[in-house]
Amino acid sequence: AWPYLGLIGGGIYVYFGGRGILTRLEMQRRGFRIGTRENVRVGFTALAIWTIAGLITIAAAIAELA
């Protein structure tokens, strides 16, 4: 049953990671101050790692189902 849960959980990780990155990019584009340059970089890095972890989980689940 883990591949199905992996697909769902991985999708959630990809969604929230991508949503976080796109939201922060849009806020920067509109001129909102969302933190220091260092803090924004750390946030983007964490969200990118989160998204990559979701993609790896999805790939592992698909490989198990195939």
N, CA, C and O of each residue as an XYZ file, in Angstrom:
264
protein
N       0.815     -1.207      0.000
C       0.000      0.000      0.000
C       0.852      1.262      0.000
O       0.351      2.352     -0.274
N       2.161      1.115      0.312
C       2.963      2.329      0.412
C       3.086      3.094     -0.899
O       3.175      4.321     -0.856
N       3.096      2.435     -2.079
C       3.220      3.231     -3.305
C       2.068      4.220     -3.495
O       2.268      5.334     -3.978
N       0.873      3.804     -3.115
C      -0.269      4.703     -3.255
C      -0.157      5.873     -2.279
O      -0.431      7.021     -2.629
N       0.247      5.561     -1.065
C       0.448      6.639     -0.089
C       1.630      7.515     -0.495
O       1.617      8.723     -0.262
N       2.653      6.909     -1.103
C       3.785      7.677     -1.593
C       3.398      8.633     -2.704
O       3.900      9.755     -2.768
N       2.508      8.193     -3.580
C       2.026      9.081     -4.640
C       1.261     10.268     -4.055
O       1.438     11.406     -4.488
N       0.426      9.995     -3.087
C      -0.353     11.067     -2.460
C       0.559     11.999     -1.671
O       0.499     13.219     -1.828
N       1.403     11.420     -0.823
C       2.299     12.238     -0.009
C       3.300     13.011     -0.849
O       3.571     14.180     -0.572
N       3.853     12.370     -1.874
C       4.785     13.054     -2.760
C       4.112     14.204     -3.496
O       4.700     15.270     -3.683
N       2.872     13.973     -3.911
C       2.119     15.039     -4.572
C       1.883     16.225     -3.658
O       1.949     17.375     -4.090
N       1.612     15.944     -2.406
C       1.409     17.026     -1.433
C       2.703     17.810     -1.253
O       2.681     19.040     -1.215
N       3.832     17.108     -1.142
C       5.131     17.782     -0.996
C       5.430     18.651     -2.214
O       5.856     19.797     -2.071
N       5.210     18.110     -3.407
C       5.472     18.877     -4.626
C       4.553     20.090     -4.690
O       4.993     21.184     -5.044
N       3.286     19.905     -4.352
C       2.334     21.013     -4.390
C       2.748     22.132     -3.446
O       2.839     23.288     -3.859
N       2.999     21.800     -2.182
C       3.312     22.848     -1.214
C       4.678     23.470     -1.456
O       4.845     24.673     -1.255
N       5.659     22.681     -1.881
C       6.961     23.244     -2.202
C       6.880     24.204     -3.385
O       7.403     25.317     -3.333
N       6.222     23.760     -4.444
C       6.048     24.613     -5.619
C       5.218     25.840     -5.329
O       5.519     26.935     -5.804
N       4.174     25.654     -4.546
C       3.312     26.781     -4.183
C       4.082     27.804     -3.363
O       3.925     29.010     -3.555
N       4.919     27.316     -2.444
C       5.712     28.231     -1.629
C       6.703     29.024     -2.459
O       6.875     30.225     -2.254
N       7.353     28.352     -3.397
C       8.318     29.048     -4.261
C       7.609     30.085     -5.128
O       8.039     31.236     -5.199
N       6.531     29.682     -5.783
C       5.822     30.604     -6.671
C       5.209     31.779     -5.903
O       5.193     32.902     -6.405
N       4.711     31.531     -4.708
C       4.141     32.605     -3.899
C       5.205     33.627     -3.542
O       4.972     34.831     -3.650
N       6.373     33.156     -3.117
C       7.441     34.082     -2.747
C       7.970     34.853     -3.946
O       8.303     36.032     -3.826
N       8.052     34.201     -5.098
C       8.472     34.910     -6.308
C       7.479     36.008     -6.675
O       7.877     37.111     -7.048
N       6.204     35.708     -6.570
C       5.174     36.698     -6.884
C       5.195     37.845     -5.875
O       5.026     39.007     -6.246
N       5.400     37.523     -4.621
C       5.475     38.580     -3.608
C       6.677     39.485     -3.864
O       6.574     40.703     -3.713
N       7.809     38.909     -4.248
C       8.977     39.719     -4.580
C       8.697     40.586     -5.801
O       9.073     41.758     -5.831
N       8.043     40.019     -6.803
C       7.736     40.760     -8.022
C       6.853     41.973     -7.721
O       6.993     43.023     -8.348
N       5.950     41.819     -6.764
C       5.046     42.912     -6.409
C       5.651     43.888     -5.403
O       5.021     44.880     -5.038
N       6.862     43.605     -4.963
C       7.553     44.544     -4.091
C       7.344     44.339     -2.601
O       7.709     45.209     -1.810
N       6.769     43.216     -2.196
C       6.605     42.930     -0.776
C       7.955     42.585     -0.168
O       8.774     41.918     -0.800
N       8.183     43.033      1.039
C       9.396     42.660      1.755
C       9.111     41.372      2.507
O       8.289     41.352      3.423
N       9.779     40.312      2.127
C       9.502     38.997      2.722
C      10.672     38.494      3.553
O      10.679     37.338      3.976
N      11.649     39.338      3.789
C      12.794     38.947      4.605
C      14.093     39.428      3.997
O      14.119     39.984      2.899
N      15.148     39.210      4.717
C      16.455     39.579      4.194
C      16.815     38.665      3.028
O      16.225     37.600      2.846
N      17.781     39.099      2.253
C      18.206     38.312      1.095
C      18.655     36.909      1.531
O      18.363     35.920      0.858
N      19.360     36.834      2.656
C      19.835     35.546      3.176
C      18.659     34.647      3.581
O      18.648     33.459      3.259
N      17.678     35.208      4.281
C      16.525     34.420      4.717
C      15.688     33.931      3.534
O      15.181     32.809      3.552
N      15.548     34.754      2.526
C      14.792     34.359      1.335
C      15.518     33.218      0.628
O      14.884     32.270      0.165
N      16.842     33.307      0.542
C      17.629     32.246     -0.092
C      17.485     30.926      0.665
O      17.345     29.865      0.057
N      17.521     31.002      1.988
C      17.350     29.796      2.804
C      15.952     29.214      2.594
O      15.792     27.998      2.494
N      14.955     30.074      2.529
C      13.585     29.614      2.296
C      13.422     28.929      0.952
O      12.801     27.870      0.861
N      13.981     29.531     -0.093
C      13.913     28.911     -1.413
C      14.640     27.569     -1.435
O      14.174     26.614     -2.056
N      15.775     27.501     -0.759
C      16.531     26.247     -0.711
C      15.729     25.153     -0.015
O      15.660     24.023     -0.498
N      15.123     25.492      1.124
C      14.323     24.516      1.865
C      13.124     24.048      1.041
O      12.814     22.857      1.017
N      12.456     24.974      0.372
C      11.302     24.603     -0.443
C      11.718     23.764     -1.649
O      10.990     22.857     -2.053
N      12.866     24.056     -2.216
C      13.357     23.254     -3.343
C      13.685     21.833     -2.889
O      13.370     20.870     -3.588
N      14.314     21.698     -1.726
C      14.609     20.364     -1.192
C      13.320     19.608     -0.933
O      13.227     18.417     -1.229
N      12.322     20.291     -0.382
C      11.032     19.681     -0.105
C      10.394     19.181     -1.406
O       9.863     18.072     -1.455
N      10.448     20.001     -2.451
C       9.881     19.623     -3.743
C      10.624     18.431     -4.340
O      10.000     17.512     -4.871
N      11.945     18.443     -4.256
C      12.741     17.337     -4.791
C      12.446     16.042     -4.037
O      12.372     14.973     -4.642
N      12.278     16.136     -2.720
C      11.937     14.943     -1.933
C      10.600     14.369     -2.388
O      10.440     13.151     -2.463
N       9.644     15.237     -2.689
C       8.358     14.771     -3.193
C       8.479     14.096     -4.544
O       7.836     13.077     -4.793
N       9.299     14.657     -5.416
C       9.492     14.062     -6.738
C      10.183     12.703     -6.634
O       9.837     11.775     -7.366
N      11.146     12.581     -5.739
C      11.817     11.291     -5.536
C      10.835     10.259     -4.999
O      10.855      9.105     -5.427
N       9.982     10.659     -4.072
C       8.982      9.743     -3.518
C       8.020      9.277     -4.603
O       7.675      8.097     -4.666
N       7.586     10.200     -5.457
C       6.682      9.835     -6.548
C       7.362      8.872     -7.511
O       6.755      7.894     -7.948
N       8.629      9.147     -7.844
C       9.367      8.270     -8.756
C       9.535      6.873     -8.160
O       9.398      5.876     -8.869
N       9.829      6.798     -6.875
C       9.985      5.485     -6.214
C       8.653      4.732     -6.192
O       8.621      3.517     -6.391
N       7.569      5.443     -5.952
C       6.249      4.806     -5.925
C       5.870      4.295     -7.311
O       5.333      3.195     -7.441
N       6.141      5.077     -8.332
C       5.824      4.651     -9.707
C       6.672      3.422    -10.080
O       6.173      2.481    -10.697
N       7.939      3.442     -9.706
C       8.820      2.288     -9.987
C       8.306      1.029     -9.290
O       8.388     -0.065     -9.848
N       7.785      1.176     -8.092
C       7.268      0.016     -7.359
C       5.982     -0.501     -8.003
O       5.735     -1.707     -8.008
N       5.182      0.381     -8.533
C       3.930     -0.030     -9.162
C       4.144     -0.626    -10.556
O       3.326     -1.416    -11.027
N       5.224     -0.254    -11.201
C       5.461     -0.708    -12.578
C       5.983     -2.125    -12.633
O       6.231     -2.649    -13.719
